Amino acid sequence: MSGTKETPADGTGPAAGAVERPLGIDALLERVRAGYRRVEAREAHEAARTGAALLVDIRYAALRERDGLIPGALVIERNELEWRLDPQGSHRAPEATGHDLRVVVLCNEGYASSLAAASLHQLGLHRATDLVGGFQAWRAQGLPVEPATR
C-alpha cells in the first residue's frame, strides 16, 4: 500500500519526482478494512463449524502456547501465510483449494489479521477476511479454546 502523492498547485497531476506521503498505521488499517467485510467471533465460529470458511490462526507460538488454540483452526505463522494459502503456490497447504476459498484470518487482537487478509486479497483470495478483535474476542465470547500441546 502506498501513501498519497503530492500534486502541483494547479492540480494537473503528480509533480515530476513527487514523493509519496507515508500513511500511518491507523490510516492503512482503515484503507485495507474498507476493502472487505470483517466478521465477528460468533459468525466466524459458525462458518468454521459448518465448513463454510477456513479459520486461520496467525498468532505466534508463544501466544498460542499461553492462551490456547481454537479447535479446527489451521495454524500458519504470519511470515508463511501467503506461501501456504496461494492456491497456485508450490508451498500451499492442502486446504488452499482455490481462489474462492473463504478464509477468516485471526491474530491476537485483530490488527495484524487485517493486513494479512488484505494481502490474501492481492493473491486473488477475494473472500478472505479477518476476525474483529482476534483471538481475544473469540475467547471473550466463550467460544471453544483448547490447551496448546507442546
Backbone bond lengths (Angstrom), bond angles and torsions (degrees), N, CA, C in turn:
res aa  C-N    CA-C-N  psi(-1)  N-CA   C-N-CA  omega(-1)  CA-C   N-CA-C  phi
1 M - - - 1.440 - - 1.520 108.16 -
2 S 1.279 115.96 143.92 1.450 118.59 -179.76 1.513 109.88 -120.09
3 G 1.300 114.59 166.90 1.449 120.89 177.97 1.512 110.23 -83.06
4 T 1.338 116.40 -159.55 1.449 120.56 179.71 1.513 109.24 -99.91
5 K 1.320 116.21 149.50 1.461 120.57 179.82 1.522 109.97 -89.84
6 E 1.311 115.06 143.55 1.459 120.52 173.05 1.528 107.47 -72.18
7 T 1.331 118.38 136.73 1.458 121.28 178.81 1.518 109.75 -117.37
8 P 1.344 116.23 155.53 1.462 119.43 178.52 1.530 110.95 -62.86
9 A 1.306 116.23 158.00 1.460 121.99 -177.91 1.525 112.29 -57.93
10 D 1.358 117.72 -30.91 1.462 119.34 -179.25 1.531 112.48 -80.50
11 G 1.339 117.71 -2.18 1.455 121.86 175.80 1.511 115.20 71.05
12 T 1.325 118.17 18.90 1.464 120.70 -175.74 1.515 113.82 -79.30
13 G 1.292 119.53 -9.64 1.463 121.31 -179.54 1.504 110.09 143.27
14 P 1.325 116.26 -178.00 1.465 119.54 -179.19 1.522 112.01 -61.61
15 A 1.300 115.59 139.07 1.462 120.78 176.91 1.520 108.81 -71.41
16 A 1.305 116.45 149.41 1.463 120.35 176.42 1.518 108.33 -58.57
17 G 1.312 116.53 130.24 1.458 120.61 179.87 1.515 113.38 71.84
18 A 1.340 117.00 21.13 1.460 120.50 -178.45 1.521 110.74 -59.40
19 V 1.296 114.61 142.77 1.455 121.55 178.80 1.526 108.04 -102.46
20 E 1.319 116.15 133.80 1.456 119.29 178.05 1.517 110.08 -74.65
21 R 1.314 114.50 136.13 1.457 120.72 176.12 1.525 107.08 -82.66
22 P 1.319 118.36 123.53 1.466 119.74 -176.22 1.525 112.21 -67.67
23 L 1.319 114.52 147.60 1.458 120.82 172.79 1.522 108.77 -85.99
24 G 1.303 117.05 146.72 1.458 120.24 168.97 1.523 108.37 -82.02
25 I 1.310 117.39 167.21 1.464 120.91 -176.81 1.522 111.82 -63.32
26 D 1.323 118.58 -36.39 1.467 119.68 179.49 1.521 111.16 -63.80
27 A 1.331 116.77 -42.41 1.466 120.47 177.99 1.525 111.02 -66.90
28 L 1.321 116.49 -38.57 1.460 120.15 178.34 1.531 110.46 -63.63
29 L 1.323 117.24 -46.09 1.465 120.28 177.72 1.521 111.27 -60.04
30 E 1.317 116.73 -43.74 1.464 120.44 178.74 1.525 110.39 -60.20
31 R 1.308 116.75 -42.50 1.465 121.31 -178.66 1.531 111.40 -65.23
32 V 1.324 117.57 -48.44 1.467 118.61 -177.10 1.524 111.32 -70.35
33 R 1.312 117.82 -36.35 1.465 120.27 -179.85 1.520 112.55 -68.11
34 A 1.311 117.27 -23.62 1.460 120.69 177.26 1.528 111.47 -69.47
35 G 1.329 116.77 -14.81 1.460 121.09 -176.78 1.515 115.17 -86.48
36 Y 1.316 118.56 -4.14 1.461 121.03 179.87 1.524 109.63 -160.44
37 R 1.336 116.24 165.66 1.460 121.83 178.43 1.519 109.28 -94.29
38 R 1.314 116.61 119.64 1.467 122.00 177.76 1.528 109.18 -76.67
39 V 1.337 116.60 158.60 1.459 119.80 -178.44 1.526 111.04 -118.93
40 E 1.309 114.65 149.83 1.461 122.21 176.12 1.530 108.91 -84.04
41 A 1.319 116.31 165.39 1.462 121.89 -174.13 1.527 113.00 -58.70
42 R 1.305 118.56 -46.40 1.472 120.16 -177.38 1.525 111.28 -65.20
43 E 1.316 117.36 -38.42 1.468 120.31 177.22 1.528 110.51 -65.12
44 A 1.319 116.81 -42.17 1.468 120.61 178.16 1.525 110.56 -63.24
45 H 1.322 116.81 -42.33 1.465 121.27 178.99 1.525 110.51 -59.55
46 E 1.316 116.97 -47.92 1.464 120.60 -178.62 1.528 111.08 -64.57
47 A 1.326 117.31 -42.25 1.466 120.39 179.66 1.525 111.20 -63.60
48 A 1.318 116.91 -40.65 1.467 120.32 178.71 1.530 110.35 -70.09
49 R 1.323 116.92 -41.00 1.470 121.69 -178.41 1.522 111.81 -61.84
50 T 1.325 116.51 -37.94 1.467 120.74 -177.66 1.523 113.05 -89.33
51 G 1.322 116.83 -3.57 1.462 120.03 -178.86 1.518 113.74 83.02
52 A 1.339 116.98 9.97 1.460 120.79 -179.75 1.523 112.51 -79.31
53 A 1.327 117.18 -13.92 1.468 120.97 -179.63 1.518 109.70 -149.52
54 L 1.314 114.28 153.31 1.459 122.49 173.59 1.522 107.41 -99.28
55 L 1.314 117.00 118.22 1.458 122.50 178.23 1.521 107.96 -88.45
56 V 1.333 116.91 124.22 1.464 121.88 -176.35 1.521 109.40 -120.75
57 D 1.318 115.67 119.28 1.462 123.88 -178.16 1.527 108.56 -95.56
58 I 1.339 116.81 114.01 1.468 120.89 -179.31 1.526 112.34 -104.74
59 R 1.326 117.79 10.87 1.469 119.43 177.84 1.520 110.05 -62.59
60 Y 1.317 115.92 149.92 1.458 117.88 179.13 1.524 110.09 -76.60
61 A 1.328 115.36 161.10 1.463 122.73 -169.87 1.524 113.47 -53.98
62 A 1.321 118.17 -41.20 1.468 120.18 -177.50 1.526 111.34 -61.46
63 L 1.321 117.77 -37.62 1.466 120.22 178.30 1.520 111.14 -71.07
64 R 1.318 116.74 -39.46 1.469 119.15 177.73 1.523 110.57 -63.86
65 E 1.323 116.40 -41.67 1.466 120.35 179.24 1.526 111.27 -65.87
66 R 1.322 116.65 -39.07 1.463 120.73 -178.77 1.528 112.35 -72.47
67 D 1.345 115.95 -46.54 1.462 120.50 -169.81 1.521 114.88 -101.43
68 G 1.317 117.60 -17.01 1.457 120.51 -179.79 1.516 112.86 103.08
69 L 1.331 113.93 -179.35 1.464 122.58 -175.60 1.518 110.57 -119.14
70 I 1.310 115.57 155.00 1.455 121.22 172.86 1.522 106.75 -91.39
71 P 1.326 117.74 119.94 1.463 119.73 -179.23 1.533 111.48 -56.11
72 G 1.317 115.91 130.89 1.456 121.36 178.32 1.511 115.44 87.08
73 A 1.329 117.76 -11.75 1.471 119.83 179.40 1.524 109.31 -73.81
74 L 1.312 115.49 142.32 1.459 121.72 174.92 1.524 107.78 -84.83
75 V 1.312 117.68 122.60 1.461 122.11 179.24 1.523 108.52 -91.30
76 I 1.332 115.25 120.78 1.464 121.80 175.90 1.519 107.03 -136.57
77 E 1.305 117.13 123.02 1.468 120.18 177.08 1.529 109.01 -59.09
78 R 1.320 116.28 144.20 1.469 120.84 -176.85 1.523 111.98 -55.08
79 N 1.320 118.12 -39.25 1.464 120.06 -176.20 1.530 112.58 -73.33
80 E 1.331 118.38 -5.06 1.466 121.90 177.59 1.525 112.68 -113.22
81 L 1.313 117.76 -4.27 1.460 122.41 -169.45 1.523 113.66 -53.35
82 E 1.319 117.17 -53.82 1.461 119.94 -175.65 1.529 111.41 -63.17
83 W 1.312 117.52 -39.42 1.467 120.90 180.00 1.522 111.19 -66.23
84 R 1.321 116.67 -36.99 1.463 120.66 -175.88 1.530 113.08 -81.05
85 L 1.340 118.26 -24.68 1.464 119.99 -177.23 1.519 114.35 -106.73
86 D 1.319 118.68 -4.94 1.467 120.70 176.48 1.531 108.31 -69.87
87 P 1.342 118.04 112.32 1.460 119.93 -177.79 1.530 113.72 -60.37
88 Q 1.325 116.99 -19.82 1.463 121.24 -179.91 1.523 112.47 -96.11
89 G 1.317 117.11 -5.91 1.456 121.30 -173.25 1.519 113.57 -79.73
90 S 1.298 115.25 150.29 1.467 120.36 179.63 1.530 112.15 -76.55
91 H 1.325 118.23 -13.63 1.469 122.04 -179.69 1.526 112.15 -109.11
92 R 1.320 116.33 18.39 1.469 120.10 -175.49 1.527 111.91 -67.02
93 A 1.313 113.95 150.46 1.464 121.47 174.06 1.528 108.39 -75.79
94 P 1.317 118.33 153.05 1.467 120.44 178.33 1.531 112.67 -57.14
95 E 1.320 116.58 -27.24 1.470 121.13 179.99 1.524 112.70 -72.52
96 A 1.323 118.24 -15.91 1.473 122.29 -178.91 1.521 108.78 -80.12
97 T 1.326 115.25 77.97 1.461 121.42 -170.22 1.521 115.37 -87.52
98 G 1.307 118.66 -13.90 1.458 120.25 -179.52 1.512 111.56 168.68
99 H 1.326 115.03 171.62 1.466 120.68 -177.62 1.527 113.05 -71.34
100 D 1.328 117.33 -15.54 1.460 120.58 -179.50 1.528 112.70 -89.25
101 L 1.318 116.66 1.30 1.460 121.82 -179.76 1.532 110.14 -61.33
102 R 1.327 116.55 130.86 1.470 120.18 174.66 1.523 107.53 -86.89
103 V 1.313 115.61 116.08 1.463 122.67 -178.47 1.522 108.33 -114.79
104 V 1.331 116.69 130.72 1.463 121.91 172.80 1.524 106.49 -114.40
105 V 1.328 115.81 111.29 1.460 121.96 -178.40 1.525 108.43 -91.15
106 L 1.337 115.60 138.64 1.454 118.46 174.92 1.518 109.98 -132.91
107 C 1.319 114.44 141.24 1.465 122.08 173.25 1.530 105.68 -117.69
108 N 1.294 118.55 -155.73 1.456 119.81 -178.35 1.526 112.69 -76.02
109 E 1.348 117.28 -43.96 1.462 120.12 -174.88 1.522 114.59 -128.10
110 G 1.325 118.57 1.09 1.457 120.24 175.41 1.512 115.76 94.78
111 Y 1.317 118.31 21.90 1.463 120.99 177.15 1.525 110.90 -105.45
112 A 1.317 117.04 -59.32 1.471 120.46 179.38 1.523 110.86 -60.27
113 S 1.328 116.68 -32.60 1.464 119.81 -179.75 1.524 111.98 -65.74
114 S 1.318 117.70 -30.17 1.467 120.15 177.03 1.519 110.70 -65.32
115 L 1.322 116.39 -44.85 1.464 120.02 178.19 1.525 110.54 -66.70
116 A 1.325 116.96 -36.60 1.462 120.88 178.55 1.526 110.94 -65.07
117 A 1.324 117.49 -43.43 1.466 120.76 179.09 1.522 110.71 -62.54
118 A 1.326 116.97 -39.96 1.465 120.32 177.61 1.525 110.67 -62.68
119 S 1.308 116.97 -38.92 1.459 121.15 177.72 1.529 110.83 -63.95
120 L 1.324 117.00 -40.11 1.464 120.45 177.69 1.524 111.07 -64.73
121 H 1.325 117.07 -35.43 1.469 120.23 175.01 1.525 110.14 -59.21
122 Q 1.319 117.12 -40.57 1.464 120.52 179.72 1.520 111.69 -64.32
123 L 1.329 117.63 -24.58 1.465 121.80 176.59 1.527 111.89 -85.51
124 G 1.324 116.80 0.54 1.457 120.51 178.82 1.513 114.93 95.91
125 L 1.319 117.94 3.11 1.467 121.46 176.28 1.532 107.51 -83.12
126 H 1.329 115.20 77.23 1.463 122.13 -168.84 1.522 113.91 -69.69
127 R 1.318 118.56 -10.95 1.467 121.52 178.44 1.523 112.30 -102.25
128 A 1.320 117.37 8.74 1.470 120.83 178.62 1.527 110.06 -68.77
129 T 1.309 115.30 142.71 1.459 121.90 177.30 1.525 108.00 -149.62
130 D 1.317 116.01 -174.33 1.459 118.19 176.70 1.518 110.84 -139.61
131 L 1.316 114.34 166.38 1.452 123.10 -175.42 1.527 110.13 -90.56
132 V 1.324 116.45 117.87 1.461 121.72 177.07 1.530 108.69 -60.03
133 G 1.321 116.89 123.38 1.461 121.26 178.23 1.514 114.67 83.42
134 G 1.332 117.20 -6.23 1.456 122.19 174.63 1.522 114.67 59.48
135 F 1.318 114.87 -154.09 1.465 121.78 -177.99 1.523 111.06 -57.76
136 Q 1.317 117.29 -37.38 1.464 119.98 -178.31 1.528 111.05 -62.01
137 A 1.325 117.93 -38.56 1.468 121.05 177.10 1.524 110.45 -68.89
138 W 1.330 116.45 -39.55 1.469 121.52 177.24 1.534 109.84 -57.09
139 R 1.318 115.61 -50.90 1.465 121.09 -178.39 1.529 111.04 -65.01
140 A 1.329 117.50 -40.48 1.467 121.36 -179.80 1.529 111.80 -62.78
141 Q 1.324 117.12 -27.65 1.464 121.30 177.79 1.532 112.04 -81.27
142 G 1.324 116.94 -2.59 1.460 120.76 179.79 1.519 113.60 74.46
143 L 1.323 116.71 23.05 1.462 121.17 179.84 1.528 109.90 -78.40
144 P 1.323 117.83 161.29 1.471 120.94 -172.72 1.527 114.59 -58.70
145 V 1.323 114.44 132.87 1.468 123.50 174.67 1.523 105.92 -140.02
146 E 1.320 116.21 138.67 1.461 119.97 176.96 1.517 109.40 -123.31
147 P 1.323 117.66 153.82 1.468 120.10 178.66 1.526 110.69 -62.71
148 A 1.315 115.32 145.23 1.468 120.28 175.63 1.520 108.15 -74.37
149 T 1.312 116.11 142.12 1.465 119.82 174.78 1.507 108.07 -94.93
150 R 1.301 116.79 142.60 1.462 119.77 -177.75 1.482 111.08 -102.21
